Amino acid sequence: MTFGFASSSAASLSTAVSASRLLEPAEWAAAGIPLLRNPREVVSGLHARHLPRPSTAIVAVLDPDERLCASASFTRRPAPPDGWMFRNALLAQLRRVIPHDLRRRTPVRTAILVYCREGDAGWTEEDGAWMWGLRDACTLHGLRCGAYVTLTHDGWHVLGEGRSGRRPNADSAPEPFATSETPPLAPRTGGPVSEVLRRAAAR
């Protein structure tokens, strides 16, 4: 048995396989990704929780009302972009923070990905690899594949939708939770204590 460097044909085959594990913008747009009703609110809430810097990925799971069920963040390792590697990283984080929904006939919860990176808002091969990884990780965890959002120094951008905003961005301080999340529920009324307070106020 001999050992040596991979031949150029093997190297080109590896590159071709890696390149196939990414989604082009047209493929992503045709995949029927559900739209976020309020992307700024979702992105602001995740930014306040995880304080991402370039090379940070945030995967989050939302319920049908777009409330956050779970989220996790991690730093991307310096290596060529590969959808398979990204899929494994995302799947590991999902398994850590929330049970799978594989027993359901149709997915109920949706996973989205916010990736903080350098550069402008335009699509890159790295984005395509993240999209491929997110779609595959969602399938393996029983979730709907949701939006892919980039966070750059210019702001946030929902790829494939054209929606964007200047804040938060890769440099901004986190917003207070009160302005980035749904306001808290009003206190419940009723019961003997409320009745006593009502009578005292009426005097």
N, C-alpha and C positions, 0 to 999 in steps of 0.2 A: 504494500500500500504506500502511495506517495502523497505528500502534502505540498501545496504550493499556492500561488495566487490564483484567484478566479480568472478564468479567461475573459476576454473582452466581450464575447457573446453572452456569457453568463451574467456579466455585469450589466449589459444592456437589457437582458431579460428582466433582471431585478428592478432596473429603473422603470421598465415598461409596466411591470406588475404594480409598482408603487404608484406610478402615474395614473393607473386605472382606478385606484382607490381614492378618487376625489370626484366631486360633483361640480360640473360647470354651472354658471348662473342660470342658464336656460333649463337645465335638468332640475335644479332646485325650485325654480318658479313653477315647473310643470308637476311637481310632486304634491301639490295641494296642501302646503304647510298652512296650518290655521293662523290667522292674523291675531296679533295681540290687540286687545281693545284699548289699552292705555300703556303703550310701550315705555313712555317716560317714567311713569309711576313704578313700573316693574323694574326698570333698569336702575332708577334712583334708589329703590329699596335694597337691591342687591349690592349696589355700590356702597351704600352706607354700612351694610353688614360685613362685606369682605374687603373693602379698601383695596381694590386691585391696582396693580402696577403692570407695566408692559410684561408680556409673557405669562400673565395670570389668566386662567380659565375658570369661569364660574358656571357650574351646571345646576339648574334649579328645576323643581317639579311643581307645577301649578295644578290646582283642582279646577273643575269646570267653571267656577266663578272667578278664576284667575287669582285665587288666594294662594299664597306660598305654602306648600306642604313641607318642603325640605330643600336645602341647598348645600353645596360644598364647593370649595375653591382649591386649586392646586397650580403649581408653576410648571409650565411646559419645559421639558428638558431640551437642551441645545442639540438638535439632530435634524436631519432632513425631514420635511413634513410627510407623514405617512398616515393615511386614514385608518389603517388597521391598528397602529400604535395608539392613535387618538381614541379609537373605539374602545380599546382595552382600558385606557386610563379613565375614560368617562364611565364605563361600565363598573369599574372598581369603585368609583366614588358613589355611583347610584346605589350599588349593593350595600355600601357602608351606611348610607343615610336613610334609605327607605325600602320597604319590602317590594318585591316585584308584583306585577298585575297580570301575570301570564295565565291565570285561571279565568280571567274575564274573556268573554267572546269578542268584545270590542274595547279598545283602550278608553279609559275615562280621564286619566290624568295626562298632562302634557309636560314634556321636558324641553327646556330651552337652554341655549348656551350663550353666555356673554364672554367674549374673548378680548382682553385688553392687549393691544399691540402697537408697535411703532408703524410709521407710514401713514398713507392717506386712506380714504374710505373705500377706494376701489378694490374690487375682488382680486384676490391673489390665489396662487395654488395652495398656500397654507390654509386659506379660508375654505377652499374646496375640499381639502383633506379633513378639516374639522366638520364640515357639513356631512361628508360621507360617514365619519365616525359617529356623529350624533344620531344620524338616521339609523345606523346599524345597532348602536347601543340601545336606542329606544325599542327597536324590534325585539332585542334579546331580553329586555326588562319589562315588556308588556306595556309600553307607554306610547302615546302619540308623539311624533316628532314635531317639535315646535320651532319657534323662530331662532335664527342665528344672528346675534348682534355683535358688532365690533365696537370697541371702545378705543378711540385714538385721541391724540392731542387736540383734534378738532371737535370731538364730541362723540355721540353714539349714533350708530347707523344700523338699521334693520336691513340686512342684505336681502335682495329680492323683492322688497316692498317699496323702497324709495323713501321711507320715513326716517327722520333723523332729528337731532337736536344738539345744541352746543353744550349743554350741561345735563348730567355729569360728563366729564371727560377724563382722560388719563392723568391729568394734572390736578383736577379739582378736589377740594376738600369735601368730605361727605356731607350731605344735607341732613338736617335733623329728621329723625324718623317721622315726626308729625307731618312733615311736608312731603315725605316720600312713600307713605303708606295710607291705606284707608283709615279715616278717623275712627277712634275707638267707639264702641257702641255706647249709646246713652244709658245711664243707670236705670235699672228696673224700678218701676213704681208699683205700689200696692202693698198689702199686708198691714199688720197692726202698727208698725213703726211709722210708715208713711201716713196712716190715718191720724196718728197723734200729731205729727208735724203739720199736717194740713189744717187740723183744728187750731193748733197754736198760731199758725200764720193768719187764720181768719179772725182771731181776737183783736 
